[in-house]
């Protein structure tokens, strides 16, 4: 799937961060360390509607193997249904 971000298309999946962590059995604390982000900040990205800054989004995108994209923070899971 191609996704639009920062004037470019990104090839990646559509998965919210909370689902990624659950499916891969990764704690918020461990994932925060992998991304170089304080744990409370990462917890707010996972459990609230807080949207990370661009540089943090790109870290998350790469650490998740391109499974959690920047668009996943803006669009709900149901909005990714194909036509």
KOLLUM-177980 format. One record per residue: residue in three letters; chain; x, y, z of N, C-alpha, C in turn. Coordinates in Angstrom, 2 decimals, padded with zeros to 5 digits. Layout:
<atoms>
<atom><residuo>Ala</residuo><cadena>A</cadena><n_px>X</n_px><n_py>Y</n_py><n_pz>Z</n_pz><ca_px>X</ca_px><ca_py>Y</ca_py><ca_pz>Z</ca_pz><c_px>X</c_px><c_py>Y</c_py><c_pz>Z</c_pz></atom>
...
</atoms>
This chain:
<atoms>
<atom><residuo>Unk</residuo><cadena>A</cadena><n_px>000.84</n_px><n_py>-001.17</n_py><n_pz>000.00</n_pz><ca_px>000.00</ca_px><ca_py>000.00</ca_py><ca_pz>000.00</ca_pz><c_px>000.89</c_px><c_py>001.23</c_py><c_pz>000.00</c_pz></atom>
<atom><residuo>Unk</residuo><cadena>A</cadena><n_px>000.51</n_px><n_py>002.24</n_py><n_pz>-000.77</n_pz><ca_px>001.24</ca_px><ca_py>003.50</ca_py><ca_pz>-000.80</ca_pz><c_px>000.52</c_px><c_py>004.50</c_py><c_pz>000.08</c_pz></atom>
<atom><residuo>Unk</residuo><cadena>A</cadena><n_px>001.27</n_px><n_py>005.21</n_py><n_pz>000.87</n_pz><ca_px>000.71</ca_px><ca_py>006.21</ca_py><ca_pz>001.77</ca_pz><c_px>001.39</c_px><c_py>007.55</c_py><c_pz>001.52</c_pz></atom>
<atom><residuo>Unk</residuo><cadena>A</cadena><n_px>000.66</n_px><n_py>008.62</n_py><n_pz>001.66</n_pz><ca_px>001.18</ca_px><ca_py>009.96</ca_py><ca_pz>001.42</ca_pz><c_px>001.72</c_px><c_py>010.54</c_py><c_pz>002.72</c_pz></atom>
<atom><residuo>Unk</residuo><cadena>A</cadena><n_px>002.97</n_px><n_py>011.02</n_py><n_pz>002.71</n_pz><ca_px>003.53</ca_px><ca_py>011.67</ca_py><ca_pz>003.89</ca_pz><c_px>004.63</c_px><c_py>012.62</c_py><c_pz>003.46</c_pz></atom>
<atom><residuo>Unk</residuo><cadena>A</cadena><n_px>004.54</n_px><n_py>013.85</n_py><n_pz>003.90</n_pz><ca_px>005.58</ca_px><ca_py>014.85</ca_py><ca_pz>003.69</ca_pz><c_px>005.95</c_px><c_py>014.96</c_py><c_pz>002.21</c_pz></atom>
<atom><residuo>Unk</residuo><cadena>A</cadena><n_px>004.93</n_px><n_py>015.08</n_py><n_pz>001.37</n_pz><ca_px>005.09</ca_px><ca_py>015.27</ca_py><ca_pz>-000.07</ca_pz><c_px>005.71</c_px><c_py>014.08</c_py><c_pz>-000.80</c_pz></atom>
<atom><residuo>Unk</residuo><cadena>A</cadena><n_px>005.71</n_px><n_py>012.91</n_py><n_pz>-000.19</n_pz><ca_px>006.20</ca_px><ca_py>011.70</ca_py><ca_pz>-000.86</ca_pz><c_px>005.26</c_px><c_py>010.54</c_py><c_pz>-000.53</c_pz></atom>
<atom><residuo>Unk</residuo><cadena>A</cadena><n_px>005.28</n_px><n_py>009.55</n_py><n_pz>-001.38</n_pz><ca_px>004.54</ca_px><ca_py>008.34</ca_py><ca_pz>-001.09</ca_pz><c_px>005.44</c_px><c_py>007.38</c_py><c_pz>-000.34</c_pz></atom>
<atom><residuo>Unk</residuo><cadena>A</cadena><n_px>004.87</n_px><n_py>006.73</n_py><n_pz>000.67</n_pz><ca_px>005.61</ca_px><ca_py>005.75</ca_py><ca_pz>001.46</ca_pz><c_px>004.94</c_px><c_py>004.40</c_py><c_pz>001.26</c_pz></atom>
<atom><residuo>Unk</residuo><cadena>A</cadena><n_px>005.74</n_px><n_py>003.41</n_py><n_pz>000.96</n_pz><ca_px>005.22</ca_px><ca_py>002.06</ca_py><ca_pz>000.86</ca_pz><c_px>005.30</c_px><c_py>001.44</c_py><c_pz>002.24</c_pz></atom>
<atom><residuo>Unk</residuo><cadena>A</cadena><n_px>004.20</n_px><n_py>000.99</n_py><n_pz>002.75</n_pz><ca_px>004.22</ca_px><ca_py>000.39</ca_py><ca_pz>004.07</ca_pz><c_px>002.88</c_px><c_py>-000.19</c_py><c_pz>004.44</c_pz></atom>
<atom><residuo>Unk</residuo><cadena>A</cadena><n_px>002.82</n_px><n_py>-000.67</n_py><n_pz>005.66</n_pz><ca_px>001.60</ca_px><ca_py>-001.29</ca_py><ca_pz>006.15</ca_pz><c_px>000.70</c_px><c_py>-000.27</c_py><c_pz>006.80</c_pz></atom>
<atom><residuo>Unk</residuo><cadena>A</cadena><n_px>-000.36</n_px><n_py>-000.77</n_py><n_pz>007.36</n_pz><ca_px>-001.28</ca_px><ca_py>000.09</ca_py><ca_pz>008.10</ca_pz><c_px>-001.58</c_px><c_py>-000.60</c_py><c_pz>009.42</c_pz></atom>
<atom><residuo>Unk</residuo><cadena>A</cadena><n_px>-000.90</n_px><n_py>-000.16</n_py><n_pz>010.44</n_pz><ca_px>-001.06</ca_px><ca_py>-000.78</ca_py><ca_pz>011.75</ca_pz><c_px>-000.84</c_px><c_py>000.30</c_py><c_pz>012.80</c_pz></atom>
<atom><residuo>Unk</residuo><cadena>A</cadena><n_px>-001.74</n_px><n_py>000.36</n_py><n_pz>013.77</n_pz><ca_px>-001.51</ca_px><ca_py>001.32</ca_py><ca_pz>014.84</ca_pz><c_px>-000.44</c_px><c_py>000.77</c_py><c_pz>015.78</c_pz></atom>
<atom><residuo>Unk</residuo><cadena>A</cadena><n_px>000.25</n_px><n_py>001.68</n_py><n_pz>016.43</n_pz><ca_px>001.38</ca_px><ca_py>001.31</ca_py><ca_pz>017.26</ca_pz><c_px>000.99</c_px><c_py>000.34</c_py><c_pz>018.38</c_pz></atom>
<atom><residuo>Unk</residuo><cadena>A</cadena><n_px>-000.14</n_px><n_py>000.56</n_py><n_pz>018.98</n_pz><ca_px>-000.59</ca_px><ca_py>-000.33</ca_py><ca_pz>020.07</ca_pz><c_px>-000.72</c_px><c_py>-001.77</c_py><c_pz>019.57</c_pz></atom>
<atom><residuo>Unk</residuo><cadena>A</cadena><n_px>-001.27</n_px><n_py>-001.96</n_py><n_pz>018.38</n_pz><ca_px>-001.41</ca_px><ca_py>-003.30</ca_py><ca_pz>017.82</ca_pz><c_px>-000.05</c_px><c_py>-003.91</c_py><c_pz>017.49</c_pz></atom>
<atom><residuo>Unk</residuo><cadena>A</cadena><n_px>000.86</n_px><n_py>-003.10</n_py><n_pz>016.97</n_pz><ca_px>002.20</ca_px><ca_py>-003.59</ca_py><ca_pz>016.66</ca_pz><c_px>002.89</c_px><c_py>-004.13</c_py><c_pz>017.92</c_pz></atom>
<atom><residuo>Unk</residuo><cadena>A</cadena><n_px>002.82</n_px><n_py>-003.34</n_py><n_pz>018.98</n_pz><ca_px>003.47</ca_px><ca_py>-003.76</ca_py><ca_pz>020.24</ca_pz><c_px>002.84</c_px><c_py>-005.05</c_py><c_pz>020.77</c_pz></atom>
<atom><residuo>Unk</residuo><cadena>A</cadena><n_px>001.53</n_px><n_py>-005.13</n_py><n_pz>020.72</n_pz><ca_px>000.83</ca_px><ca_py>-006.32</ca_py><ca_pz>021.21</ca_pz><c_px>001.20</c_px><c_py>-007.55</c_py><c_pz>020.38</c_pz></atom>
<atom><residuo>Unk</residuo><cadena>A</cadena><n_px>001.16</n_px><n_py>-007.42</n_py><n_pz>019.07</n_pz><ca_px>001.45</ca_px><ca_py>-008.56</ca_py><ca_pz>018.19</ca_pz><c_px>002.90</c_px><c_py>-009.04</c_py><c_pz>018.30</c_pz></atom>
<atom><residuo>Unk</residuo><cadena>A</cadena><n_px>003.80</n_px><n_py>-008.12</n_py><n_pz>018.58</n_pz><ca_px>005.21</ca_px><ca_py>-008.47</ca_py><ca_pz>018.65</ca_pz><c_px>005.70</c_px><c_py>-008.65</c_py><c_pz>020.08</c_pz></atom>
<atom><residuo>Unk</residuo><cadena>A</cadena><n_px>004.78</n_px><n_py>-008.60</n_py><n_pz>021.03</n_pz><ca_px>005.07</ca_px><ca_py>-008.78</ca_py><ca_pz>022.45</ca_pz><c_px>006.23</c_px><c_py>-007.90</c_py><c_pz>022.91</c_pz></atom>
<atom><residuo>Unk</residuo><cadena>A</cadena><n_px>006.13</n_px><n_py>-006.62</n_py><n_pz>022.58</n_pz><ca_px>007.14</ca_px><ca_py>-005.64</ca_py><ca_pz>022.95</ca_pz><c_px>006.49</c_px><c_py>-004.67</c_py><c_pz>023.94</c_pz></atom>
<atom><residuo>Unk</residuo><cadena>A</cadena><n_px>007.17</n_px><n_py>-004.42</n_py><n_pz>025.06</n_pz><ca_px>006.64</ca_px><ca_py>-003.48</ca_py><ca_pz>026.04</ca_pz><c_px>006.85</c_px><c_py>-002.05</c_py><c_pz>025.56</c_pz></atom>
<atom><residuo>Unk</residuo><cadena>A</cadena><n_px>006.04</n_px><n_py>-001.16</n_py><n_pz>026.07</n_pz><ca_px>006.19</ca_px><ca_py>000.26</ca_py><ca_pz>025.74</ca_pz><c_px>007.58</c_px><c_py>000.73</c_py><c_pz>026.17</c_pz></atom>
<atom><residuo>Unk</residuo><cadena>A</cadena><n_px>008.03</n_px><n_py>000.28</n_py><n_pz>027.33</n_pz><ca_px>009.34</ca_px><ca_py>000.68</ca_py><ca_pz>027.84</ca_pz><c_px>010.46</c_px><c_py>000.24</c_py><c_pz>026.89</c_pz></atom>
<atom><residuo>Unk</residuo><cadena>A</cadena><n_px>010.42</n_px><n_py>-001.00</n_py><n_pz>026.46</n_pz><ca_px>011.45</ca_px><ca_py>-001.51</ca_py><ca_pz>025.55</ca_pz><c_px>011.41</c_px><c_py>-000.79</c_py><c_pz>024.21</c_pz></atom>
<atom><residuo>Unk</residuo><cadena>A</cadena><n_px>010.21</n_px><n_py>-000.57</n_py><n_pz>023.68</n_pz><ca_px>010.07</ca_px><ca_py>000.10</ca_py><ca_pz>022.40</ca_pz><c_px>010.55</c_px><c_py>001.55</c_py><c_pz>022.49</c_pz></atom>
<atom><residuo>Unk</residuo><cadena>A</cadena><n_px>010.25</n_px><n_py>002.20</n_py><n_pz>023.61</n_pz><ca_px>010.72</ca_px><ca_py>003.57</ca_py><ca_pz>023.81</ca_pz><c_px>012.24</c_px><c_py>003.62</c_py><c_pz>023.76</c_pz></atom>
<atom><residuo>Unk</residuo><cadena>A</cadena><n_px>012.90</n_px><n_py>002.67</n_py><n_pz>024.39</n_pz><ca_px>014.36</ca_px><ca_py>002.63</ca_py><ca_pz>024.37</ca_pz><c_px>014.88</c_px><c_py>002.39</c_py><c_pz>022.96</c_pz></atom>
<atom><residuo>Unk</residuo><cadena>A</cadena><n_px>014.24</n_px><n_py>001.50</n_py><n_pz>022.20</n_pz><ca_px>014.65</ca_px><ca_py>001.24</ca_py><ca_pz>020.83</ca_pz><c_px>014.56</c_px><c_py>002.50</c_py><c_pz>019.96</c_pz></atom>
<atom><residuo>Unk</residuo><cadena>A</cadena><n_px>013.57</n_px><n_py>003.33</n_py><n_pz>020.26</n_pz><ca_px>013.35</ca_px><ca_py>004.55</ca_py><ca_pz>019.47</ca_pz><c_px>014.09</c_px><c_py>005.77</c_py><c_pz>020.05</c_pz></atom>
<atom><residuo>Unk</residuo><cadena>A</cadena><n_px>014.67</n_px><n_py>005.62</n_py><n_pz>021.23</n_pz><ca_px>015.36</ca_px><ca_py>006.74</ca_py><ca_pz>021.85</ca_pz><c_px>014.41</c_px><c_py>007.82</c_py><c_pz>022.34</c_pz></atom>
<atom><residuo>Unk</residuo><cadena>A</cadena><n_px>013.28</n_px><n_py>007.39</n_py><n_pz>022.87</n_pz><ca_px>012.23</ca_px><ca_py>008.30</ca_py><ca_pz>023.33</ca_pz><c_px>011.94</c_px><c_py>008.00</c_py><c_pz>024.79</c_pz></atom>
<atom><residuo>Unk</residuo><cadena>A</cadena><n_px>011.68</n_px><n_py>009.01</n_py><n_pz>025.62</n_pz><ca_px>011.30</ca_px><ca_py>008.73</ca_py><ca_pz>027.01</ca_pz><c_px>010.04</c_px><c_py>007.87</c_py><c_pz>027.08</c_pz></atom>
<atom><residuo>Unk</residuo><cadena>A</cadena><n_px>010.00</n_px><n_py>006.94</n_py><n_pz>028.01</n_pz><ca_px>008.88</ca_px><ca_py>006.02</ca_py><ca_pz>028.14</ca_pz><c_px>007.53</c_px><c_py>006.73</c_py><c_pz>028.29</c_pz></atom>
<atom><residuo>Unk</residuo><cadena>A</cadena><n_px>007.42</n_px><n_py>007.79</n_py><n_pz>029.13</n_pz><ca_px>006.12</ca_px><ca_py>008.46</ca_py><ca_pz>029.23</ca_pz><c_px>005.64</c_px><c_py>009.04</c_py><c_pz>027.89</c_pz></atom>
<atom><residuo>Unk</residuo><cadena>A</cadena><n_px>006.57</n_px><n_py>009.54</n_py><n_pz>027.09</n_pz><ca_px>006.19</ca_px><ca_py>010.07</ca_py><ca_pz>025.78</ca_pz><c_px>005.67</c_px><c_py>008.95</c_py><c_pz>024.89</c_pz></atom>
<atom><residuo>Unk</residuo><cadena>A</cadena><n_px>006.39</n_px><n_py>007.83</n_py><n_pz>024.86</n_pz><ca_px>005.96</ca_px><ca_py>006.71</ca_py><ca_pz>024.02</ca_pz><c_px>004.61</c_px><c_py>006.20</c_py><c_pz>024.48</c_pz></atom>
<atom><residuo>Unk</residuo><cadena>A</cadena><n_px>004.41</n_px><n_py>006.12</n_py><n_pz>025.79</n_pz><ca_px>003.12</ca_px><ca_py>005.66</ca_py><ca_pz>026.31</ca_pz><c_px>001.99</c_px><c_py>006.57</c_py><c_pz>025.84</c_pz></atom>
<atom><residuo>Unk</residuo><cadena>A</cadena><n_px>002.24</n_px><n_py>007.86</n_py><n_pz>025.75</n_pz><ca_px>001.19</ca_px><ca_py>008.76</ca_py><ca_pz>025.27</ca_pz><c_px>000.93</c_px><c_py>008.57</c_py><c_pz>023.79</c_pz></atom>
<atom><residuo>Unk</residuo><cadena>A</cadena><n_px>001.92</n_px><n_py>008.19</n_py><n_pz>023.00</n_pz><ca_px>001.70</ca_px><ca_py>007.89</ca_py><ca_pz>021.58</ca_pz><c_px>000.89</c_px><c_py>006.60</c_py><c_pz>021.43</c_pz></atom>
<atom><residuo>Unk</residuo><cadena>A</cadena><n_px>001.11</n_px><n_py>005.66</n_py><n_pz>022.33</n_pz><ca_px>000.43</ca_px><ca_py>004.37</ca_py><ca_pz>022.25</ca_pz><c_px>-000.99</c_px><c_py>004.44</c_py><c_pz>022.78</c_pz></atom>
<atom><residuo>Unk</residuo><cadena>A</cadena><n_px>-001.20</n_px><n_py>005.09</n_py><n_pz>023.92</n_pz><ca_px>-002.48</ca_px><ca_py>005.01</ca_py><ca_pz>024.61</ca_pz><c_px>-003.37</c_px><c_py>006.24</c_py><c_pz>024.50</c_pz></atom>
<atom><residuo>Unk</residuo><cadena>A</cadena><n_px>-002.86</n_px><n_py>007.32</n_py><n_pz>023.95</n_pz><ca_px>-003.68</ca_px><ca_py>008.53</ca_py><ca_pz>023.79</ca_pz><c_px>-003.63</c_px><c_py>008.96</c_py><c_pz>022.33</c_pz></atom>
<atom><residuo>Unk</residuo><cadena>A</cadena><n_px>-004.21</n_px><n_py>010.08</n_py><n_pz>022.06</n_pz><ca_px>-004.20</ca_px><ca_py>010.61</ca_py><ca_pz>020.69</ca_pz><c_px>-003.02</c_px><c_py>011.53</c_py><c_pz>020.43</c_pz></atom>
<atom><residuo>Unk</residuo><cadena>A</cadena><n_px>-002.02</n_px><n_py>011.50</n_py><n_pz>021.28</n_pz><ca_px>-000.85</ca_px><ca_py>012.35</ca_py><ca_pz>021.07</ca_pz><c_px>-000.11</c_px><c_py>011.90</c_py><c_pz>019.81</c_pz></atom>
<atom><residuo>Unk</residuo><cadena>A</cadena><n_px>000.23</n_px><n_py>012.85</n_py><n_pz>018.97</n_pz><ca_px>000.92</ca_px><ca_py>012.55</ca_py><ca_pz>017.72</ca_pz><c_px>002.38</c_px><c_py>012.96</c_py><c_pz>017.85</c_pz></atom>
<atom><residuo>Unk</residuo><cadena>A</cadena><n_px>003.30</n_px><n_py>012.03</n_py><n_pz>017.57</n_pz><ca_px>004.73</ca_px><ca_py>012.36</ca_py><ca_pz>017.70</ca_pz><c_px>005.20</c_px><c_py>013.33</c_py><c_pz>016.63</c_pz></atom>
<atom><residuo>Unk</residuo><cadena>A</cadena><n_px>006.28</n_px><n_py>014.03</n_py><n_pz>016.93</n_pz><ca_px>006.90</ca_px><ca_py>014.91</ca_py><ca_pz>015.95</ca_pz><c_px>007.44</c_px><c_py>014.08</c_py><c_pz>014.80</c_pz></atom>
<atom><residuo>Unk</residuo><cadena>A</cadena><n_px>007.73</n_px><n_py>014.75</n_py><n_pz>013.70</n_pz><ca_px>008.17</ca_px><ca_py>014.08</ca_py><ca_pz>012.47</ca_pz><c_px>009.36</c_px><c_py>013.16</c_py><c_pz>012.70</c_pz></atom>
<atom><residuo>Unk</residuo><cadena>A</cadena><n_px>010.38</n_px><n_py>013.63</n_py><n_pz>013.41</n_pz><ca_px>011.58</ca_px><ca_py>012.80</ca_py><ca_pz>013.61</ca_pz><c_px>011.27</c_px><c_py>011.55</c_py><c_pz>014.43</c_pz></atom>
<atom><residuo>Unk</residuo><cadena>A</cadena><n_px>010.37</n_px><n_py>011.64</n_py><n_pz>015.38</n_pz><ca_px>009.97</ca_px><ca_py>010.48</ca_py><ca_pz>016.18</ca_pz><c_px>009.13</c_px><c_py>009.53</c_py><c_pz>015.33</c_pz></atom>
<atom><residuo>Unk</residuo><cadena>A</cadena><n_px>008.23</n_px><n_py>010.08</n_py><n_pz>014.52</n_pz><ca_px>007.42</ca_px><ca_py>009.23</ca_py><ca_pz>013.63</ca_pz><c_px>008.32</c_px><c_py>008.41</c_py><c_pz>012.71</c_pz></atom>
<atom><residuo>Unk</residuo><cadena>A</cadena><n_px>009.34</n_px><n_py>009.03</n_py><n_pz>012.18</n_pz><ca_px>010.23</ca_px><ca_py>008.32</ca_py><ca_pz>011.27</ca_pz><c_px>011.02</c_px><c_py>007.24</c_py><c_pz>012.00</c_pz></atom>
<atom><residuo>Unk</residuo><cadena>A</cadena><n_px>011.39</n_px><n_py>007.48</n_py><n_pz>013.25</n_pz><ca_px>012.06</ca_px><ca_py>006.43</ca_py><ca_pz>014.05</ca_pz><c_px>011.12</c_px><c_py>005.25</c_py><c_pz>014.24</c_pz></atom>
<atom><residuo>Unk</residuo><cadena>A</cadena><n_px>009.87</n_px><n_py>005.54</n_py><n_pz>014.60</n_pz><ca_px>008.88</ca_px><ca_py>004.49</ca_py><ca_pz>014.81</ca_pz><c_px>008.67</c_px><c_py>003.71</c_py><c_pz>013.52</c_pz></atom>
<atom><residuo>Unk</residuo><cadena>A</cadena><n_px>008.58</n_px><n_py>004.42</n_py><n_pz>012.41</n_pz><ca_px>008.41</ca_px><ca_py>003.80</ca_py><ca_pz>011.10</ca_pz><c_px>009.53</c_px><c_py>002.80</c_py><c_pz>010.81</c_pz></atom>
<atom><residuo>Unk</residuo><cadena>A</cadena><n_px>010.76</n_px><n_py>003.20</n_py><n_pz>011.07</n_pz><ca_px>011.90</ca_px><ca_py>002.34</ca_py><ca_pz>010.79</ca_pz><c_px>012.04</c_px><c_py>001.20</c_py><c_pz>011.80</c_pz></atom>
<atom><residuo>Unk</residuo><cadena>A</cadena><n_px>011.84</n_px><n_py>001.48</n_py><n_pz>013.07</n_pz><ca_px>011.98</ca_px><ca_py>000.45</ca_py><ca_pz>014.11</ca_pz><c_px>010.92</c_px><c_py>-000.64</c_py><c_pz>013.94</c_pz></atom>
<atom><residuo>Unk</residuo><cadena>A</cadena><n_px>009.74</n_px><n_py>-000.27</n_py><n_pz>013.45</n_pz><ca_px>008.68</ca_px><ca_py>-001.26</ca_py><ca_pz>013.25</ca_pz><c_px>008.80</c_px><c_py>-001.97</c_py><c_pz>011.89</c_pz></atom>
<atom><residuo>Unk</residuo><cadena>A</cadena><n_px>009.86</n_px><n_py>-001.74</n_py><n_pz>011.20</n_pz><ca_px>010.01</ca_px><ca_py>-002.37</ca_py><ca_pz>009.89</ca_pz><c_px>009.00</c_px><c_py>-001.85</c_py><c_pz>008.88</c_pz></atom>
<atom><residuo>Unk</residuo><cadena>A</cadena><n_px>008.66</n_px><n_py>-000.58</n_py><n_pz>009.00</n_pz><ca_px>007.73</ca_px><ca_py>000.12</ca_py><ca_pz>008.10</ca_pz><c_px>006.29</c_px><c_py>-000.38</c_py><c_pz>008.24</c_pz></atom>
<atom><residuo>Unk</residuo><cadena>A</cadena><n_px>005.98</n_px><n_py>-001.01</n_py><n_pz>009.37</n_pz><ca_px>004.62</ca_px><ca_py>-001.50</ca_py><ca_pz>009.60</ca_pz><c_px>003.72</c_px><c_py>-000.41</c_py><c_pz>010.19</c_pz></atom>
<atom><residuo>Unk</residuo><cadena>A</cadena><n_px>004.28</n_px><n_py>000.46</n_py><n_pz>011.02</n_pz><ca_px>003.53</ca_px><ca_py>001.58</ca_py><ca_pz>011.58</ca_pz><c_px>004.01</c_px><c_py>002.82</c_py><c_pz>010.84</c_pz></atom>
<atom><residuo>Unk</residuo><cadena>A</cadena><n_px>003.12</n_px><n_py>003.41</n_py><n_pz>010.07</n_pz><ca_px>003.49</ca_px><ca_py>004.55</ca_py><ca_pz>009.24</ca_pz><c_px>003.04</c_px><c_py>005.86</c_py><c_pz>009.89</c_pz></atom>
<atom><residuo>Unk</residuo><cadena>A</cadena><n_px>003.57</n_px><n_py>006.98</n_py><n_pz>009.43</n_pz><ca_px>003.09</ca_px><ca_py>008.27</ca_py><ca_pz>009.95</ca_pz><c_px>001.58</c_px><c_py>008.44</c_py><c_pz>009.79</c_pz></atom>
<atom><residuo>Unk</residuo><cadena>A</cadena><n_px>001.03</n_px><n_py>007.96</n_py><n_pz>008.69</n_pz><ca_px>-000.41</ca_px><ca_py>008.08</ca_py><ca_pz>008.48</ca_pz><c_px>-001.22</c_px><c_py>007.35</c_py><c_pz>009.55</c_pz></atom>
<atom><residuo>Unk</residuo><cadena>A</cadena><n_px>-000.65</n_px><n_py>006.30</n_py><n_pz>010.12</n_pz><ca_px>-001.37</ca_px><ca_py>005.53</ca_py><ca_pz>011.13</ca_pz><c_px>-001.68</c_px><c_py>006.35</c_py><c_pz>012.38</c_pz></atom>
<atom><residuo>Unk</residuo><cadena>A</cadena><n_px>-000.95</n_px><n_py>007.43</n_py><n_pz>012.59</n_pz><ca_px>-001.23</ca_px><ca_py>008.30</ca_py><ca_pz>013.74</ca_pz><c_px>-002.37</c_px><c_py>009.26</c_py><c_pz>013.45</c_pz></atom>
<atom><residuo>Unk</residuo><cadena>A</cadena><n_px>-002.66</n_px><n_py>009.50</n_py><n_pz>012.18</n_pz><ca_px>-003.68</ca_px><ca_py>010.46</ca_py><ca_pz>011.80</ca_pz><c_px>-005.00</c_px><c_py>009.81</c_py><c_pz>011.43</c_pz></atom>
<atom><residuo>Unk</residuo><cadena>A</cadena><n_px>-004.95</n_px><n_py>008.62</n_py><n_pz>010.87</n_pz><ca_px>-006.15</ca_px><ca_py>007.95</ca_py><ca_pz>010.42</ca_pz><c_px>-006.47</c_px><c_py>006.78</c_py><c_pz>011.33</c_pz></atom>
<atom><residuo>Unk</residuo><cadena>A</cadena><n_px>-007.74</n_px><n_py>006.58</n_py><n_pz>011.57</n_pz><ca_px>-008.15</ca_px><ca_py>005.43</ca_py><ca_pz>012.36</ca_pz><c_px>-008.01</c_px><c_py>004.15</c_py><c_pz>011.55</c_pz></atom>
<atom><residuo>Unk</residuo><cadena>A</cadena><n_px>-007.95</n_px><n_py>003.05</n_py><n_pz>012.22</n_pz><ca_px>-007.77</ca_px><ca_py>001.75</ca_py><ca_pz>011.56</ca_pz><c_px>-008.86</c_px><c_py>001.49</c_py><c_pz>010.52</c_pz></atom>
<atom><residuo>Unk</residuo><cadena>A</cadena><n_px>-010.10</n_px><n_py>001.87</n_py><n_pz>010.80</n_pz><ca_px>-011.21</ca_px><ca_py>001.64</ca_py><ca_pz>009.89</ca_pz><c_px>-011.09</c_px><c_py>002.45</c_py><c_pz>008.61</c_pz></atom>
<atom><residuo>Unk</residuo><cadena>A</cadena><n_px>-010.34</n_px><n_py>003.54</n_py><n_pz>008.64</n_pz><ca_px>-010.22</ca_px><ca_py>004.40</ca_py><ca_pz>007.47</ca_pz><c_px>-009.29</c_px><c_py>003.82</c_py><c_pz>006.42</c_pz></atom>
<atom><residuo>Unk</residuo><cadena>A</cadena><n_px>-008.63</n_px><n_py>002.71</n_py><n_pz>006.69</n_pz><ca_px>-007.71</ca_px><ca_py>002.10</ca_py><ca_pz>005.73</ca_pz><c_px>-008.37</c_px><c_py>001.02</c_py><c_pz>004.90</c_pz></atom>
<atom><residuo>Unk</residuo><cadena>A</cadena><n_px>-009.67</n_px><n_py>000.87</n_py><n_pz>005.01</n_pz><ca_px>-010.34</ca_px><ca_py>-000.16</ca_py><ca_pz>004.24</ca_pz><c_px>-010.23</c_px><c_py>000.15</c_py><c_pz>002.75</c_pz></atom>
<atom><residuo>Unk</residuo><cadena>A</cadena><n_px>-009.92</n_px><n_py>-000.85</n_py><n_pz>001.96</n_pz><ca_px>-009.78</ca_px><ca_py>-000.67</ca_py><ca_pz>000.52</ca_pz><c_px>-011.15</c_px><c_py>-000.50</c_py><c_pz>-000.13</c_pz></atom>
<atom><residuo>Unk</residuo><cadena>A</cadena><n_px>-011.17</n_px><n_py>000.23</n_py><n_pz>-001.23</n_pz><ca_px>-012.41</ca_px><ca_py>000.40</ca_py><ca_pz>-001.99</ca_pz><c_px>-012.67</c_px><c_py>-000.79</c_py><c_pz>-002.87</c_pz></atom>
</atoms>
